[in-house]
Amino acid sequence: MDVAVFSTKPYDRRFLDAAVAGRHALTYIDARLDPTTAILAGKAQVVCAFVNDAVDTAALDVFAQLGVRLVVLRSAGFNNVDLAAAKRQGILVARVPAYSPEAVSEHAVALMLSLDRHIHRAYARVRDGNFALDGLLGFNLHGRTVGIVGTGRIGLGVARIMLGFGCKVLGYDVEPSPACEAMGVVYRPLQDLLATSDIISLHCPLTRETRHLIDAAAIGVMKRGVMLINTSRGAIIDTKAVAAGLKEGRIGHLGLDVYEEEEELFFEDKSDAVIRDDVFERLLMFSNVLVTGHQGFFTVEAMTAIAETTASNIDAFERTGRPVHEVL
């Protein structure tokens, strides 16, 4: 089948080429998908989109005119797709429901450790010949209370690691995980978790209900000096409220691998450009903030799994008219 792959980088091509192994004709498009670039799909029957591509009504209208029949996502989340519009146009949508939850869970813990022990600041100091320890005082993770919001496969992975550190782990989810409970995770109402956790790690999907789940009111409930980690979706937190929480000292450490307005920033080299996002720039002014550019998924294992699942969705659609992991 002819497949138009948007938002591609050299690493995408490496893993997708290996997974597809010549079974389909892949056309790689560097541009991010939006209504103005959707026309680049050309004659493709399948469009492959990434996490920050805008698969909205306007883009889907273009796809319908071009004859696109399937959108395959190289991600687990699908909040960037207008599912109702896709259904109206008769375009199926598929995703990668799970690839390597360990990749993201390990990255979340890496952010915790880096912030706690000020690794990012120490690295910069040592390179400048400054070996002073002032301002680098951390704390032991052992004995701390870690709250995990969203206890799916990634949250489960974080729980397993933090229990290994000797932490008390609290969980919140609309559907508690028996696997988490069996390991010793104690489920609490969200307000209780926010009020009693030393570290809060977010792993819930972005939905209408979870958008700005962490807002000014939620931050006001948290322990003073709490560490907040977000490796799920940027809009889970109200970034302006979090910036205010940092300024007030309510939030003591902030680790982000996602950002509310990341579409115009992440996955691109902006080193020679002026960043015009004032909220993002304000975050970077805090020494107790560590931001990575949505790289939590970026391991060999995860990229291989994403590519193979994407290929299997296309294979199944060609054979049966339905992808393996259809979003219904």
N, C-alpha and C positions, 0 to 999 in steps of 0.2 A: 504494500500500500504506500501511497505518497503521504509523507508526514512532514508538516512544517513545525519546526522546533524553535520556539521563541526564547529570548533571554539566554542565549547560549554563550558559554565560555569554553576555552580549550578543554577544561576538565570534563565538562558535560559531554563533549564530542568523544573524548577518550572512552568514557564508560558506556555511553549509549551505543557507539559503534561496536564495542565488544559484545554488548548484550543482544543487539539486533542481528549481528553477524550476517549482514547482507540480505536478510529476509524482507526488509522494507526499504524504500527510498527516502532517506532523511535529508531534508533541506534545512540547514542551520541558519537561523536569523539572529543576529546579535541584538537587535532592538527589543526593548520591552514591549509586550503586547498591550495595546490600548486601542480605542476606536480608530485612531489615525494610522496605526500600523497593521491592523487586522487584514487589510487588503494584501499584505505580503504573503499570506497563506497561499495565494495563487490557486493552483489546481489540486491542492492537497485535500484528501478526504478526512484526514486526521490532523488535529492541531495539538501540539504538546506544549503545555504552559507551566510556568514556575510560580513560586509562592507570591511574588509581587506583581505578577501580570494581572491586568484588569480585564477579566472575562465578564464584562458587563453587558447590558442590553444592547448597546450600540455595537459593540464588537461582535456579539452573537448574531445580530442582524446582518452584518457583513458576511459572517461565516455562512449563514443560511443562503445568501445570494451566491456565494462561491461554490456551494455544494459540500461544505464540511459536515460530516456526520457524527464525529466523535471528538471530544476534548479530553485528553489525558493529562492529568496533573502530575508533576514530579514532586509531589508533596502530600502530606497527610491532610492538612487543613484545606478547606474549600470555601472559606469565607469570602474569597475574592471572585467567586463565581455567582452570577445571578441564575440560580437553579430554575426559578419559575420561567424566566425568559428562555433558557435552554430547552425546557420542556415544551414551551409553545412552538419553538422552532424545530422540534423533533431532533435536537442534537443531544446525544448521550454524553454523560460526564463520568469519568473514572478517576481514581486517585491511587496513591500508595498508602494504604492504611497503616502500615508499620514497616520500618526499614531497619533501623538499628537504634532501638530506644536507649541502649547503653551509650551511644555517641552523645546524645543530648544530656542524659543524666550525668555522665562524667564531666561534660563541659560545665554544667550547673555547679557541680562540686568544685571544679577548678576555679570558677569565679569566687566561690565562698572562701577557698583557701587563699587565693591571691589577695582578696580584700582584707581578710582577717590578719594575714601576716605581712600585708603591704608589699607584696612581691613586685608589683608594677612600679612602685615608687623606689624600692630598694634597687631594682635593676637600673633605673635611670640614674640614681645617685652613684652607684659603683662605677658606671661607665664614665661619670664625670670626676672620678677619683675621690668621692665623698663616702667614707666608710662609717660615718657617725650613725648611731642608732636612735637618736632623738626623733620622736614622731613615728617610730615604727613598732611601737608596742602593740602586740596582738593579744589574743586570748585562746585558751584551750577549747577545742571543739568538744572534747570529752565532757560529758555531764550537761551540755547545753540542750535546750529544747528547740527542735526544728519542726516547723509547721509546713506541711506540703499540701498545697491547694490543687487538687486534681491528682487522683491516684491511679491513673491508667498505667500503661507500660513504662513510660518515662518516670512518672512519679514513684512507681514501684522501685525502679532502679535507683533513684535518689534515696529512697527510704532504706534500701538494702545497704548502700554505702554509708549513710549516716549512722545507722545502727551499728555498723562495723567500727565507727569512730567512738562508740560508746555514748551516743546521743539518745535523748528521749525524743521519739518521733510522734508527732500528732498529724492526723490526716483530716481533710475535709473533701467530700465529694457527694454528689447527689446519689451515687450508687457506690457505697463502700466496697472495697476490694477484699474478698476473702483471703487472697494471697498476702496482702498487706497486714491484715489482722492476724494471720498465722505467724507472721514474722515479729509481731509485737507493736505494730502501729496502733495507736489509740485514736479513734475518731471522735471529733468534737465539732460542735456548731462553729460556723465560720467566725463569729464574734469572739468566742472563747479562744479559738486558735490564734487569732490576731492579737489578742490581749496577753497571751501567755508565752508566745514563741520568741526566742532570741534571734532566730533566723527563719525567714519565710520564703519559700521557693514556690513559684507559680508554674503550674503544668496543666492548666485547664484550656480547652479550646475556646476560640473567640466566637461567641454567640451574642444574640441580642441581650441575654441575661448577664453575660460576663463582661460585656464592654464596660470599661471603667469600674470594674469590680473593686479595684484599689483606688479609691477617691479620697477626698479630704476627710470625709467621715470615717472611712476605714483606717486611714493613717492616724487619726486622732485616738483610735482605740489601742493602737500598737504600743508596745513597750518603748520607752525613750531609748534611742540608740540602736534600734532593731536593724538587722541586715535584711535587705529585700533583694531577691534574685528573680529575674524574669527571663526565661528561655522559651516561652510559649508563643504569644503574639503580643505585639507592642501595645495594642489598644486595650489590653487587659488592665493596664494602669492609666490613670489620668496623669500625664507627664507633668503638666503644670502644677498639679497638687503635690506630686512627688518632689519637684524642685523646691516648692515651698516647705515641704517636710524636711528636706536636707538643710535648708537655710535656718530653720528653727531648731535643728538638732534632734528632731523626733526620729528621723531616719539617720542612722549612724554610718551605714554602708549601703551602696547601691550597685548591683551588678546586672547589666543588661546585655543580652545578645540579640534583642529585638527592640524596635523603637516604633512608636505610634505613627510617625510620618517617614518611615524608612524607605519608602518606594523611590524617592528622589535622591537617596544617599547610598544605600547599601549595594554591594556587589559591583561597585564602580570605583575607579581610582579618581578621587577628588583632591589629591594632594596639591594640585596647581590651581584649584578653583577656590573661590570665596564661598564658604558655607553660609547660606542666607537664612538658615533655620535658627532663629534666635533662642528658642527653647533648647534645642540640641546643644548649641554653643554654650548656653548657660550651664547645662549639666556637666560639660567637660571642664568647667572652671573649678569644680569641686574635686579636691584631692582624694576624697573617699568614694569616688565614682569610677567604675571600670566598665567600659563599653567595648564589646566586640561586634563585628559586623555580620551578624546572623551566620555564624560559622559553627554553631553547636552540632549541626548534622554532618559536618564536613570531615568525614573519615573515609578511608578506603572501603571499609565494610559497609558503611551507610550508602555511599555513592554506588557501589556495586548492587546493593539490594534495590535502590531506587530505580536504577537503569533496568535491572532484570524484571522488576514488577511492571514498569512502564511497558517494556517489550511484551510481557505476557498479556497485558491488557489489549495491546494492539493485535497480537496474535489471535486471541480469543474473539475479538471483534471481527476480524477477517474471516474466521471459521464459522462463527455462529451468529454474528450480528449483535452480540452483547459482550462488553468487556468483563473481565473477572471481577474487578472491584468497582462496580458501578455505584455512583452516588445517587441515591434514590430520594 
